[in-house]
Amino acid sequence: MKNIKLVLIWVLLLVLIVGTGSASAQGDVPAEIKTAIRNGSSRDLAKYFNNTIEIGLDGEKSSYSKTQAEFVLKSFFTKNPPAGFEFDHQGSSNQGQRYAIGTYNTKAGAYRVFVVVKQGNGSYIIDTIDFTKK
């Protein structure tokens, strides 16, 4: 009887561990967004923009249309070409929004990047992106 209880406890723990890992993977920001930022590609990033997107650049925040936002980020990436980019932390809210915090490296320095995505039209779209010089 003890062996059966022990086996059930191990099975339950295994299910909990595997289930937790799956849940965190589902809370990640799409990898294509990470790739677009890493490549400094405003065009590829714009594929994931909401109709209106909030962009923050060193504390100056404004809302833009998809087209305007692409030009704003194209200018940013041109002035600050990428030397590397990684997400340091990712998570999700109870309302279904996902977020990621990362580091965007350039020759002139590093930026902390904060991205918020939400579900729209069957996929995740960028609602907010913020670059703050470290």
N, CA, C and O atoms as a GROMACS GRO file, in nm:
protein
  536
    1MET      N    1   0.082  -0.119   0.000
    1MET     CA    2   0.000   0.000   0.000
    1MET      C    3   0.088   0.126   0.000
    1MET      O    4   0.056   0.224  -0.067
    2LYS      N    5   0.200   0.122   0.078
    2LYS     CA    6   0.290   0.236   0.081
    2LYS      C    7   0.350   0.263  -0.057
    2LYS      O    8   0.365   0.378  -0.097
    3ASN      N    9   0.383   0.155  -0.129
    3ASN     CA   10   0.442   0.170  -0.261
    3ASN      C   11   0.346   0.237  -0.359
    3ASN      O   12   0.388   0.319  -0.441
    4ILE      N   13   0.220   0.204  -0.351
    4ILE     CA   14   0.120   0.263  -0.440
    4ILE      C   15   0.108   0.413  -0.411
    4ILE      O   16   0.101   0.495  -0.503
    5LYS      N   17   0.104   0.449  -0.282
    5LYS     CA   18   0.095   0.591  -0.246
    5LYS      C   19   0.219   0.666  -0.293
    5LYS      O   20   0.210   0.777  -0.345
    6LEU      N   21   0.335   0.605  -0.276
    6LEU     CA   22   0.459   0.668  -0.318
    6LEU      C   23   0.461   0.689  -0.470
    6LEU      O   24   0.501   0.795  -0.518
    7VAL      N   25   0.418   0.589  -0.545
    7VAL     CA   26   0.411   0.600  -0.691
    7VAL      C   27   0.313   0.709  -0.731
    7VAL      O   28   0.342   0.788  -0.821
    8LEU      N   29   0.197   0.716  -0.665
    8LEU     CA   30   0.098   0.820  -0.696
    8LEU      C   31   0.153   0.959  -0.667
    8LEU      O   32   0.129   1.053  -0.744
    9ILE      N   33   0.227   0.974  -0.558
    9ILE     CA   34   0.287   1.104  -0.525
    9ILE      C   35   0.388   1.143  -0.633
    9ILE      O   36   0.389   1.259  -0.677
   10TRP      N   37   0.472   1.049  -0.676
   10TRP     CA   38   0.570   1.079  -0.780
   10TRP      C   39   0.503   1.113  -0.912
   10TRP      O   40   0.547   1.204  -0.982
   11VAL      N   41   0.398   1.043  -0.947
   11VAL     CA   42   0.325   1.072  -1.071
   11VAL      C   43   0.263   1.211  -1.063
   11VAL      O   44   0.268   1.288  -1.159
   12LEU      N   45   0.204   1.244  -0.948
   12LEU     CA   46   0.144   1.376  -0.930
   12LEU      C   47   0.249   1.486  -0.941
   12LEU      O   48   0.226   1.588  -1.006
   13LEU      N   49   0.364   1.466  -0.877
   13LEU     CA   50   0.472   1.564  -0.887
   13LEU      C   51   0.521   1.580  -1.030
   13LEU      O   52   0.546   1.692  -1.075
   14LEU      N   53   0.534   1.471  -1.101
   14LEU     CA   54   0.578   1.475  -1.240
   14LEU      C   55   0.478   1.552  -1.326
   14LEU      O   56   0.517   1.634  -1.410
   15VAL      N   57   0.350   1.528  -1.306
   15VAL     CA   58   0.246   1.599  -1.380
   15VAL      C   59   0.252   1.748  -1.350
   15VAL      O   60   0.240   1.831  -1.441
   16LEU      N   61   0.270   1.784  -1.224
   16LEU     CA   62   0.278   1.924  -1.185
   16LEU      C   63   0.400   1.992  -1.246
   16LEU      O   64   0.390   2.105  -1.294
   17ILE      N   65   0.514   1.924  -1.245
   17ILE     CA   66   0.636   1.982  -1.301
   17ILE      C   67   0.623   1.999  -1.452
   17ILE      O   68   0.656   2.105  -1.504
   18VAL      N   69   0.577   1.898  -1.522
   18VAL     CA   70   0.560   1.906  -1.666
   18VAL      C   71   0.455   2.010  -1.702
   18VAL      O   72   0.474   2.087  -1.796
   19GLY      N   73   0.346   2.014  -1.628
   19GLY     CA   74   0.240   2.113  -1.652
   19GLY      C   75   0.289   2.254  -1.632
   19GLY      O   76   0.252   2.343  -1.709
   20THR      N   77   0.371   2.278  -1.530
   20THR     CA   78   0.425   2.411  -1.504
   20THR      C   79   0.516   2.456  -1.616
   20THR      O   80   0.510   2.572  -1.657
   21GLY      N   81   0.598   2.368  -1.667
   21GLY     CA   82   0.687   2.403  -1.779
   21GLY      C   83   0.609   2.440  -1.903
   21GLY      O   84   0.648   2.533  -1.974
   22SER      N   85   0.502   2.370  -1.932
   22SER     CA   86   0.420   2.401  -2.049
   22SER      C   87   0.354   2.536  -2.034
   22SER      O   88   0.344   2.612  -2.130
   23ALA      N   89   0.307   2.566  -1.913
   23ALA     CA   90   0.237   2.692  -1.891
   23ALA      C   91   0.331   2.810  -1.913
   23ALA      O   92   0.291   2.910  -1.971
   24SER      N   93   0.454   2.800  -1.868
   24SER     CA   94   0.546   2.912  -1.886
   24SER      C   95   0.584   2.928  -2.033
   24SER      O   96   0.603   3.041  -2.079
   25ALA      N   97   0.595   2.820  -2.108
   25ALA     CA   98   0.626   2.830  -2.250
   25ALA      C   99   0.512   2.897  -2.324
   25ALA      O  100   0.535   2.970  -2.421
   26GLN      N  101   0.388   2.874  -2.281
   26GLN     CA  102   0.273   2.935  -2.345
   26GLN      C  103   0.265   3.084  -2.314
   26GLN      O  104   0.197   3.157  -2.387
   27GLY      N  105   0.332   3.132  -2.210
   27GLY     CA  106   0.329   3.272  -2.173
   27GLY      C  107   0.436   3.354  -2.241
   27GLY      O  108   0.449   3.473  -2.213
   28ASP      N  109   0.514   3.294  -2.328
   28ASP     CA  110   0.624   3.365  -2.393
   28ASP      C  111   0.573   3.455  -2.506
   28ASP      O  112   0.470   3.428  -2.568
   29VAL      N  113   0.647   3.561  -2.529
   29VAL     CA  114   0.624   3.648  -2.644
   29VAL      C  115   0.672   3.572  -2.767
   29VAL      O  116   0.775   3.504  -2.760
   30PRO      N  117   0.600   3.581  -2.878
   30PRO     CA  118   0.642   3.506  -2.998
   30PRO      C  119   0.789   3.530  -3.036
   30PRO      O  120   0.838   3.643  -3.032
   31ALA      N  121   0.856   3.423  -3.073
   31ALA     CA  122   0.999   3.428  -3.106
   31ALA      C  123   1.028   3.519  -3.225
   31ALA      O  124   1.137   3.575  -3.235
   32GLU      N  125   0.931   3.534  -3.316
   32GLU     CA  126   0.952   3.620  -3.433
   32GLU      C  127   0.972   3.766  -3.393
   32GLU      O  128   1.043   3.840  -3.461
   33ILE      N  129   0.910   3.807  -3.282
   33ILE     CA  130   0.928   3.944  -3.233
   33ILE      C  131   1.072   3.961  -3.185
   33ILE      O  132   1.137   4.061  -3.214
   34LYS      N  133   1.119   3.863  -3.111
   34LYS     CA  134   1.258   3.866  -3.063
   34LYS      C  135   1.355   3.873  -3.180
   34LYS      O  136   1.451   3.950  -3.178
   35THR      N  137   1.331   3.793  -3.282
   35THR     CA  138   1.418   3.789  -3.399
   35THR      C  139   1.418   3.924  -3.472
   35THR      O  140   1.523   3.972  -3.515
   36ALA      N  141   1.300   3.984  -3.487
   36ALA     CA  142   1.290   4.113  -3.556
   36ALA      C  143   1.367   4.222  -3.481
   36ALA      O  144   1.434   4.303  -3.543
   37ILE      N  145   1.358   4.223  -3.348
   37ILE     CA  146   1.433   4.321  -3.269
   37ILE      C  147   1.582   4.292  -3.280
   37ILE      O  148   1.662   4.384  -3.299
   38ARG      N  149   1.620   4.167  -3.268
   38ARG     CA  150   1.762   4.128  -3.276
   38ARG      C  151   1.822   4.172  -3.410
   38ARG      O  152   1.939   4.210  -3.416
   39ASN      N  153   1.742   4.166  -3.517
   39ASN     CA  154   1.790   4.203  -3.650
   39ASN      C  155   1.773   4.352  -3.680
   39ASN      O  156   1.819   4.400  -3.783
   40GLY      N  157   1.707   4.425  -3.589
   40GLY     CA  158   1.682   4.566  -3.614
   40GLY      C  159   1.590   4.589  -3.732
   40GLY      O  160   1.606   4.685  -3.806
   41SER      N  161   1.493   4.499  -3.749
   41SER     CA  162   1.404   4.505  -3.865
   41SER      C  163   1.267   4.561  -3.826
   41SER      O  164   1.183   4.490  -3.772
   42SER      N  165   1.247   4.688  -3.855
   42SER     CA  166   1.116   4.749  -3.828
   42SER      C  167   1.009   4.688  -3.916
   42SER      O  168   0.893   4.678  -3.875
   43ARG      N  169   1.045   4.646  -4.036
   43ARG     CA  170   0.948   4.586  -4.128
   43ARG      C  171   0.895   4.454  -4.071
   43ARG      O  172   0.774   4.431  -4.070
   44ASP      N  173   0.985   4.367  -4.023
   44ASP     CA  174   0.942   4.240  -3.967
   44ASP      C  175   0.867   4.261  -3.835
   44ASP      O  176   0.771   4.190  -3.806
   45LEU      N  177   0.910   4.358  -3.757
   45LEU     CA  178   0.844   4.388  -3.630
   45LEU      C  179   0.703   4.441  -3.654
   45LEU      O  180   0.611   4.410  -3.578
   46ALA      N  181   0.686   4.522  -3.759
   46ALA     CA  182   0.556   4.583  -3.790
   46ALA      C  183   0.448   4.480  -3.820
   46ALA      O  184   0.329   4.509  -3.806
   47LYS      N  185   0.488   4.361  -3.861
   47LYS     CA  186   0.391   4.254  -3.887
   47LYS      C  187   0.313   4.217  -3.761
   47LYS      O  188   0.205   4.159  -3.769
   48TYR      N  189   0.369   4.251  -3.645
   48TYR     CA  190   0.309   4.214  -3.517
   48TYR      C  191   0.250   4.334  -3.444
   48TYR      O  192   0.212   4.322  -3.327
   49PHE      N  193   0.242   4.451  -3.509
   49PHE     CA  194   0.187   4.570  -3.444
   49PHE      C  195   0.036   4.565  -3.436
   49PHE      O  196  -0.031   4.516  -3.527
   50ASN      N  197  -0.018   4.615  -3.325
   50ASN     CA  198  -0.160   4.641  -3.312
   50ASN      C  199  -0.192   4.758  -3.405
   50ASN      O  200  -0.100   4.824  -3.455
   51ASN      N  201  -0.319   4.785  -3.430
   51ASN     CA  202  -0.355   4.898  -3.516
   51ASN      C  203  -0.299   5.029  -3.462
   51ASN      O  204  -0.255   5.115  -3.538
   52THR      N  205  -0.302   5.044  -3.330
   52THR     CA  206  -0.238   5.156  -3.263
   52THR      C  207  -0.140   5.098  -3.163
   52THR      O  208  -0.174   5.006  -3.089
   53ILE      N  209  -0.020   5.151  -3.160
   53ILE     CA  210   0.084   5.097  -3.073
   53ILE      C  211   0.150   5.211  -2.996
   53ILE      O  212   0.174   5.318  -3.051
   54GLU      N  213   0.179   5.186  -2.870
   54GLU     CA  214   0.251   5.284  -2.790
   54GLU      C  215   0.400   5.252  -2.797
   54GLU      O  216   0.442   5.139  -2.770
   55ILE      N  217   0.479   5.353  -2.833
   55ILE     CA  218   0.624   5.337  -2.841
   55ILE      C  219   0.688   5.435  -2.745
   55ILE      O  220   0.654   5.553  -2.742
   56GLY      N  221   0.780   5.383  -2.665
   56GLY     CA  222   0.858   5.466  -2.575
   56GLY      C  223   1.004   5.461  -2.615
   56GLY      O  224   1.062   5.354  -2.631
   57LEU      N  225   1.064   5.580  -2.629
   57LEU     CA  226   1.206   5.590  -2.661
   57LEU      C  227   1.268   5.684  -2.560
   57LEU      O  228   1.245   5.805  -2.565
   58ASP      N  229   1.347   5.629  -2.468
   58ASP     CA  230   1.413   5.707  -2.362
   58ASP      C  231   1.317   5.797  -2.286
   58ASP      O  232   1.346   5.915  -2.263
   59GLY      N  233   1.203   5.743  -2.247
   59GLY     CA  234   1.109   5.817  -2.164
   59GLY      C  235   1.004   5.895  -2.241
   59GLY      O  236   0.905   5.938  -2.182
   60GLU      N  237   1.023   5.916  -2.369
   60GLU     CA  238   0.925   5.986  -2.452
   60GLU      C  239   0.830   5.882  -2.511
   60GLU      O  240   0.869   5.801  -2.595
   61LYS      N  241   0.703   5.885  -2.465
   61LYS     CA  242   0.607   5.786  -2.512
   61LYS      C  243   0.498   5.852  -2.595
   61LYS      O  244   0.448   5.960  -2.561
   62SER      N  245   0.463   5.785  -2.705
   62SER     CA  246   0.356   5.833  -2.792
   62SER      C  247   0.286   5.714  -2.854
   62SER      O  248   0.342   5.605  -2.864
   63SER      N  249   0.162   5.736  -2.896
   63SER     CA  250   0.086   5.633  -2.967
   63SER      C  251   0.095   5.661  -3.117
   63SER      O  252   0.089   5.776  -3.161
   64TYR      N  253   0.110   5.555  -3.193
   64TYR     CA  254   0.127   5.566  -3.338
   64TYR      C  255   0.039   5.465  -3.409
   64TYR      O  256   0.001   5.363  -3.352
   65SER      N  257   0.008   5.494  -3.535
   65SER     CA  258  -0.054   5.394  -3.621
   65SER      C  259   0.053   5.293  -3.658
   65SER      O  260   0.172   5.315  -3.634
   66LYS      N  261   0.011   5.181  -3.717
   66LYS     CA  262   0.108   5.079  -3.759
   66LYS      C  263   0.216   5.138  -3.850
   66LYS      O  264   0.335   5.114  -3.830
   67THR      N  265   0.173   5.216  -3.950
   67THR     CA  266   0.266   5.272  -4.047
   67THR      C  267   0.362   5.371  -3.983
   67THR      O  268   0.483   5.367  -4.007
   68GLN      N  269   0.308   5.461  -3.900
   68GLN     CA  270   0.393   5.557  -3.831
   68GLN      C  271   0.493   5.486  -3.741
   68GLN      O  272   0.611   5.522  -3.737
   69ALA      N  273   0.445   5.384  -3.669
   69ALA     CA  274   0.530   5.311  -3.575
   69ALA      C  275   0.646   5.244  -3.647
   69ALA      O  276   0.758   5.240  -3.596
   70GLU      N  277   0.620   5.191  -3.765
   70GLU     CA  278   0.727   5.127  -3.842
   70GLU      C  279   0.836   5.230  -3.876
   70GLU      O  280   0.954   5.198  -3.865
   71PHE      N  281   0.798   5.351  -3.916
   71PHE     CA  282   0.896   5.454  -3.949
   71PHE      C  283   0.972   5.501  -3.825
   71PHE      O  284   1.092   5.527  -3.832
   72VAL      N  285   0.903   5.512  -3.712
   72VAL     CA  286   0.968   5.554  -3.587
   72VAL      C  287   1.075   5.453  -3.548
   72VAL      O  288   1.187   5.491  -3.514
   73LEU      N  289   1.040   5.324  -3.553
   73LEU     CA  290   1.137   5.222  -3.515
   73LEU      C  291   1.246   5.204  -3.620
   73LEU      O  292   1.359   5.168  -3.587
   74LYS      N  293   1.214   5.228  -3.746
   74LYS     CA  294   1.317   5.222  -3.850
   74LYS      C  295   1.423   5.328  -3.821
   74LYS      O  296   1.543   5.301  -3.833
   75SER      N  297   1.380   5.447  -3.784
   75SER     CA  298   1.472   5.554  -3.749
   75SER      C  299   1.556   5.517  -3.626
   75SER      O  300   1.677   5.541  -3.623
   76PHE      N  301   1.489   5.459  -3.525
   76PHE     CA  302   1.560   5.417  -3.404
   76PHE      C  303   1.666   5.312  -3.436
   76PHE      O  304   1.780   5.324  -3.392
   77PHE      N  305   1.629   5.210  -3.514
   77PHE     CA  306   1.723   5.103  -3.547
   77PHE      C  307   1.837   5.154  -3.635
   77PHE      O  308   1.950   5.105  -3.625
   78THR      N  309   1.810   5.251  -3.722
   78THR     CA  310   1.915   5.309  -3.806
   78THR      C  311   2.016   5.384  -3.721
   78THR      O  312   2.137   5.372  -3.742
   79LYS      N  313   1.966   5.460  -3.623
   79LYS     CA  314   2.055   5.536  -3.534
   79LYS      C  315   2.124   5.447  -3.431
   79LYS      O  316   2.231   5.481  -3.381
   80ASN      N  317   2.062   5.334  -3.399
   80ASN     CA  318   2.112   5.243  -3.297
   80ASN      C  319   2.112   5.099  -3.350
   80ASN      O  320   2.032   5.017  -3.305
   81PRO      N  321   2.201   5.068  -3.444
   81PRO     CA  322   2.202   4.933  -3.502
   81PRO      C  323   2.228   4.827  -3.394
   81PRO      O  324   2.307   4.849  -3.302
   82PRO      N  325   2.163   4.713  -3.407
   82PRO     CA  326   2.177   4.609  -3.305
   82PRO      C  327   2.314   4.542  -3.306
   82PRO      O  328   2.371   4.512  -3.410
   83ALA      N  329   2.364   4.518  -3.184
   83ALA     CA  330   2.484   4.437  -3.166
   83ALA      C  331   2.446   4.308  -3.094
   83ALA      O  332   2.529   4.219  -3.075
   84GLY      N  333   2.319   4.298  -3.054
   84GLY     CA  334   2.268   4.180  -2.987
   84GLY      C  335   2.139   4.211  -2.915
   84GLY      O  336   2.112   4.326  -2.880
   85PHE      N  337   2.058   4.109  -2.894
   85PHE     CA  338   1.933   4.126  -2.821
   85PHE      C  339   1.890   3.993  -2.762
   85PHE      O  340   1.896   3.889  -2.828
   86GLU      N  341   1.847   3.997  -2.637
   86GLU     CA  342   1.794   3.878  -2.568
   86GLU      C  343   1.683   3.922  -2.474
   86GLU      O  344   1.690   4.029  -2.414
   87PHE      N  345   1.581   3.837  -2.461
   87PHE     CA  346   1.481   3.857  -2.357
   87PHE      C  347   1.539   3.803  -2.227
   87PHE      O  348   1.589   3.691  -2.222
   88ASP      N  349   1.534   3.884  -2.121
   88ASP     CA  350   1.583   3.843  -1.990
   88ASP      C  351   1.473   3.780  -1.905
   88ASP      O  352   1.500   3.695  -1.820
   89HIS      N  353   1.349   3.824  -1.929
   89HIS     CA  354   1.236   3.775  -1.849
   89HIS      C  355   1.110   3.784  -1.933
   89HIS      O  356   1.091   3.880  -2.008
   90GLN      N  357   1.023   3.683  -1.919
   90GLN     CA  358   0.894   3.683  -1.987
   90GLN      C  359   0.787   3.637  -1.891
   90GLN      O  360   0.815   3.561  -1.798
   91GLY      N  361   0.665   3.683  -1.913
   91GLY     CA  362   0.554   3.642  -1.828
   91GLY      C  363   0.422   3.677  -1.892
   91GLY      O  364   0.416   3.723  -2.006
   92SER      N  365   0.315   3.655  -1.816
   92SER     CA  366   0.183   3.688  -1.866
   92SER      C  367   0.093   3.731  -1.750
   92SER      O  368   0.117   3.697  -1.634
   93SER      N  369  -0.011   3.806  -1.785
   93SER     CA  370  -0.106   3.853  -1.686
   93SER      C  371  -0.229   3.764  -1.687
   93SER      O  372  -0.246   3.680  -1.776
   94ASN      N  373  -0.316   3.782  -1.589
   94ASN     CA  374  -0.440   3.706  -1.583
   94ASN      C  375  -0.535   3.745  -1.696
   94ASN      O  376  -0.626   3.669  -1.730
   95GLN      N  377  -0.515   3.864  -1.755
   95GLN     CA  378  -0.600   3.911  -1.864
   95GLN      C  379  -0.554   3.860  -2.001
   95GLN      O  380  -0.614   3.896  -2.102
   96GLY      N  381  -0.450   3.779  -2.004
   96GLY     CA  382  -0.404   3.720  -2.129
   96GLY      C  383  -0.296   3.799  -2.200
   96GLY      O  384  -0.251   3.760  -2.307
   97GLN      N  385  -0.254   3.911  -2.142
   97GLN     CA  386  -0.143   3.985  -2.202
   97GLN      C  387  -0.012   3.916  -2.166
   97GLN      O  388   0.004   3.863  -2.057
   98ARG      N  389   0.079   3.918  -2.260
   98ARG     CA  390   0.213   3.865  -2.237
   98ARG      C  391   0.311   3.981  -2.240
   98ARG      O  392   0.288   4.082  -2.306
   99TYR      N  393   0.419   3.965  -2.168
   99TYR     CA  394   0.519   4.071  -2.167
   99TYR      C  395   0.657   4.009  -2.166
   99TYR      O  396   0.676   3.894  -2.126
  100ALA      N  397   0.753   4.089  -2.209
  100ALA     CA  398   0.893   4.046  -2.206
  100ALA      C  399   0.979   4.168  -2.176
  100ALA      O  400   0.951   4.279  -2.220
  101ILE      N  401   1.084   4.143  -2.102
  101ILE     CA  402   1.183   4.246  -2.071
  101ILE      C  403   1.316   4.193  -2.122
  101ILE      O  404   1.354   4.080  -2.093
  102GLY      N  405   1.385   4.275  -2.198
  102GLY     CA  406   1.510   4.229  -2.257
  102GLY      C  407   1.615   4.338  -2.262
  102GLY      O  408   1.594   4.450  -2.216
  103THR      N  409   1.728   4.301  -2.319
  103THR     CA  410   1.840   4.394  -2.335
  103THR      C  411   1.877   4.401  -2.482
  103THR      O  412   1.910   4.301  -2.544
  104TYR      N  413   1.870   4.524  -2.536
  104TYR     CA  414   1.906   4.552  -2.675
  104TYR      C  415   2.042   4.621  -2.671
  104TYR      O  416   2.055   4.732  -2.620
  105ASN      N  417   2.143   4.556  -2.725
  105ASN     CA  418   2.279   4.609  -2.723
  105ASN      C  419   2.314   4.677  -2.855
  105ASN      O  420   2.280   4.628  -2.963
  106THR      N  421   2.382   4.791  -2.843
  106THR     CA  422   2.434   4.863  -2.959
  106THR      C  423   2.581   4.894  -2.931
  106THR      O  424   2.629   4.870  -2.820
  107LYS      N  425   2.651   4.947  -3.030
  107LYS     CA  426   2.790   4.986  -3.008
  107LYS      C  427   2.799   5.100  -2.907
  107LYS      O  428   2.897   5.112  -2.834
  108ALA      N  429   2.696   5.185  -2.904
  108ALA     CA  430   2.697   5.302  -2.816
  108ALA      C  431   2.645   5.272  -2.675
  108ALA      O  432   2.656   5.357  -2.587
  109GLY      N  433   2.591   5.153  -2.652
  109GLY     CA  434   2.538   5.120  -2.520
  109GLY      C  435   2.423   5.023  -2.528
  109GLY      O  436   2.394   4.967  -2.634
  110ALA      N  437   2.358   5.005  -2.415
  110ALA     CA  438   2.248   4.907  -2.407
  110ALA      C  439   2.117   4.977  -2.372
  110ALA      O  440   2.115   5.082  -2.308
  111TYR      N  441   2.008   4.915  -2.417
  111TYR     CA  442   1.873   4.962  -2.386
  111TYR      C  443   1.797   4.850  -2.318
  111TYR      O  444   1.810   4.733  -2.353
  112ARG      N  445   1.716   4.888  -2.220
  112ARG     CA  446   1.620   4.794  -2.162
  112ARG      C  447   1.497   4.800  -2.250
  112ARG      O  448   1.446   4.908  -2.279
  113VAL      N  449   1.448   4.685  -2.292
  113VAL     CA  450   1.333   4.678  -2.381
  113VAL      C  451   1.218   4.612  -2.306
  113VAL      O  452   1.234   4.508  -2.243
  114PHE      N  453   1.102   4.675  -2.314
  114PHE     CA  454   0.981   4.622  -2.252
  114PHE      C  455   0.877   4.607  -2.362
  114PHE      O  456   0.843   4.705  -2.428
  115VAL      N  457   0.826   4.486  -2.382
  115VAL     CA  458   0.729   4.459  -2.487
  115VAL      C  459   0.604   4.399  -2.424
  115VAL      O  460   0.613   4.307  -2.342
  116VAL      N  461   0.487   4.451  -2.461
  116VAL     CA  462   0.359   4.396  -2.417
  116VAL      C  463   0.284   4.353  -2.542
  116VAL      O  464   0.265   4.432  -2.635
  117VAL      N  465   0.240   4.228  -2.543
  117VAL     CA  466   0.159   4.177  -2.654
  117VAL      C  467   0.026   4.129  -2.599
  117VAL      O  468   0.015   4.087  -2.484
  118LYS      N  469  -0.076   4.137  -2.685
  118LYS     CA  470  -0.207   4.086  -2.647
  118LYS      C  471  -0.264   4.010  -2.764
  118LYS      O  472  -0.219   4.024  -2.878
  119GLN      N  473  -0.363   3.930  -2.735
  119GLN     CA  474  -0.421   3.847  -2.839
  119GLN      C  475  -0.518   3.929  -2.922
  119GLN      O  476  -0.603   4.001  -2.869
  120GLY      N  477  -0.504   3.916  -3.053
  120GLY     CA  478  -0.592   3.986  -3.146
  120GLY      C  479  -0.587   3.916  -3.280
  120GLY      O  480  -0.479   3.881  -3.328
  121ASN      N  481  -0.702   3.897  -3.341
  121ASN     CA  482  -0.710   3.830  -3.472
  121ASN      C  483  -0.646   3.692  -3.472
  121ASN      O  484  -0.589   3.650  -3.572
  122GLY      N  485  -0.656   3.620  -3.361
  122GLY     CA  486  -0.606   3.484  -3.353
  122GLY      C  487  -0.457   3.470  -3.330
  122GLY      O  488  -0.405   3.358  -3.328
  123SER      N  489  -0.386   3.581  -3.310
  123SER     CA  490  -0.243   3.574  -3.283
  123SER      C  491  -0.207   3.683  -3.183
  123SER      O  492  -0.293   3.763  -3.143
  124TYR      N  493  -0.082   3.687  -3.143
  124TYR     CA  494  -0.038   3.789  -3.049
  124TYR      C  495   0.020   3.908  -3.125
  124TYR      O  496   0.101   3.892  -3.215
  125ILE      N  497  -0.025   4.029  -3.084
  125ILE     CA  498   0.017   4.152  -3.149
  125ILE      C  499   0.077   4.246  -3.044
  125ILE      O  500   0.038   4.245  -2.927
  126ILE      N  501   0.172   4.327  -3.088
  126ILE     CA  502   0.240   4.420  -2.998
  126ILE      C  503   0.151   4.538  -2.968
  126ILE      O  504   0.103   4.605  -3.058
  127ASP      N  505   0.129   4.562  -2.840
  127ASP     CA  506   0.049   4.674  -2.794
  127ASP      C  507   0.141   4.789  -2.748
  127ASP      O  508   0.110   4.906  -2.769
  128THR      N  509   0.254   4.753  -2.685
  128THR     CA  510   0.349   4.851  -2.632
  128THR      C  511   0.491   4.799  -2.651
  128THR      O  512   0.518   4.681  -2.632
  129ILE      N  513   0.580   4.890  -2.689
  129ILE     CA  514   0.722   4.857  -2.692
  129ILE      C  515   0.798   4.980  -2.643
  129ILE      O  516   0.770   5.092  -2.685
  130ASP      N  517   0.892   4.956  -2.553
  130ASP     CA  518   0.963   5.066  -2.490
  130ASP      C  519   1.113   5.036  -2.486
  130ASP      O  520   1.155   4.931  -2.440
  131PHE      N  521   1.192   5.131  -2.536
  131PHE     CA  522   1.338   5.121  -2.532
  131PHE      C  523   1.388   5.231  -2.438
  131PHE      O  524   1.366   5.350  -2.464
  132THR      N  525   1.456   5.193  -2.331
  132THR     CA  526   1.511   5.289  -2.235
  132THR      C  527   1.660   5.265  -2.221
  132THR      O  528   1.703   5.154  -2.190
  133LYS      N  529   1.740   5.370  -2.243
  133LYS     CA  530   1.885   5.360  -2.234
  133LYS      C  531   1.924   5.322  -2.091
  133LYS      O  532   1.874   5.381  -1.995
  134LYS      N  533   2.014   5.224  -2.078
  134LYS     CA  534   2.060   5.180  -1.946
  134LYS      C  535   2.165   5.272  -1.892
  134LYS      O  536   2.216   5.251  -1.782
   0.00000   0.00000   0.00000
